[in-house]
Amino acid sequence: MNLKPIHQIELNLLETFIMLCHQYSLNYFLIGGSLLGAVRHQGFIPWDDDLDVGMPREDYNRFLKVAPVVLSHSAYFLQTPFTDRNYGLSYAKLIDTETQIEEYNNMNHAKKGLFIDIFPFDQISPSSGERTSQMAKLKLLDGSILVRLGYHIVETPLSQMARPLTVKQYNAVRTLKHKREALMQAFSAPHQSDAAFKNLASQYGYDKEILSAEEMTHLTPHLFEHLTVNIPTAYDAILTRMYGNYQQLPNANQQVPKHFKHVSINNNLLF
């Protein structure tokens, strides 16, 4: 599978994202597999088909306010739970609307196109009990929102017959989304030196994507393909927590793209 056209569009999205962050003095950094790719490959992991960035919550909220205005006459769309009422996830995507995608195990009515994921990092409680309670409540809200919006792992005759939501139903979902936003930011406070911050939408184990204030704010420029991007200065400690020996390549049978079943660019089917 040739991922170069996908990577190029994602790089274009990332370049626009970085430009906006510079323009409005917003902090960001690569996370997850994209951070691993930057350090180990100086760009994309060759078989990776997505791109992830993180932002401190304050910067993330500011980005959500300014980006739609700046991008309003472009082919890019900032997808959030509130700019796309059919979108059920808790983080933002910057989408190229001149592309179309079909994802594995993700059937829903949200807008779709090649994208980069933009995750907020929220301050979390120092109490393990409060952390557990927060995540349990978030999982319940996530599940309720996704079910109401008709998210399915596979398309079935029953899902195809589902009727569009009524205004009342959309309003009910919007209320749940606001509750989720408030819960994610429940422990926001003036930053203490020992404060911890988490990507609450992380696919990794709870402790693997928690950053200290220093790890989140001490950044260094690094090459990612032809772009210069921000990564945490403490990338070695972060990647070791997430992956162990992160310089070791996975087995060949694991070196496969995971997200996209079909991709079209400018109405031309790529695969």
Secondary structure, DSSP 8 states (H G I E B T S, - for coil): ---HHHHHHHHHHHHHHHHHHHHTT---EE-HHHHHHHHHHSS--TT----EEEEEHHHHHHHHHHHHHHTTTSSEEEE-TTTSTT---SSEEEEETTEEEEETT-B-SS--SSEEEEEEEEEE-S-HHHHHHHHHHHHHHHHHHHHHTT-BSS--HHHHT-----HHHHHHHHHHHHHHHHHHTTT--S--TT-EEE-TT-SS-GGGGEEEHHHHH-EEEEEETTEEEEEETTHHHHHHHHHSSTTS---GGG-S--SEEEEEETTEE--
